[in-house]
Amino acid sequence: MPKMNINGHPTIYEDNDDPGYVYIVRKIDREESEMLFRYAKVHGAAHFETQTGKNYSLIHNDDGTYTIAKR
């Protein structure tokens, strides 16, 4: 399970959830990805759809990390 630092946020994702990671890191700008992280922190999760129509959630974990998971 890869753990990456995205914009200063420790983020975990499964190898098969790579499209969600790529979307947050490369397909949207930093400001938009920060909005996802802020929303997830306040609400527990932020749902998003990649450009190819795959549905993911960015989940804020109790330990302060985030998880990208397919919905």
N, C-alpha and C positions, 0 to 999 in steps of 0.2 A: 504494500500500500504506500504509494509515494506521498511524501509530505513536502510541500513547497511553501515558500514565503511569497505571498501575492500582495503587493503594496503594503508590506509590513504586517500582514495577517497570516499566521500559520494555518495552512489549509491542507487537508487530507482528501485524497480521492482514490478510488479503485482504478486500476489500469483500464477497465472497460468504460469508465466515466471520463476518459480523456477528452471527448468532444466538449463537455461542460467546462473543463479546465481551459482548453484552447479558446473557447468563446470568451471567457472572462479575461484572459490574459492578452489575446491577440485580436479579437474581433470587435470589441467595444473599447471605447477610450477609458482612460484611468478614472475620470470623474464618474462615469456611469458605473464602473465596477465598484467604486467606493460607495455609491448609492446602494448597491446590492448588499455590501458588507454592513453598512449602517442599518439598513432595513432588517437584515437577518439578526443583528445584535439586539435590536429593540423588540422584534416580533417573533424571534426564535427561528425563522426561516424566510428566505426570499426565493420565490419561484421565478424561473425564467425559461425562455425557449431559445434554442440556438437558431442560427440562420438556416439550418437544414431541417428545422421543425422538431428537434428532439427536446423533450421536457426534462428539466433538472431543478433541483433545489439546492440552495446554499444554506446550510444549517449551522447555526451558532451553537457550539457545544458548551457545557458547563465549565470546562477547563480553559475556555477562552480561545480554543481552536475552532476552525470551521471545517465542514465536510461538504464536498460536492457529491450529490447523489442523484441518480436517475429516478424520475417519478414514473 
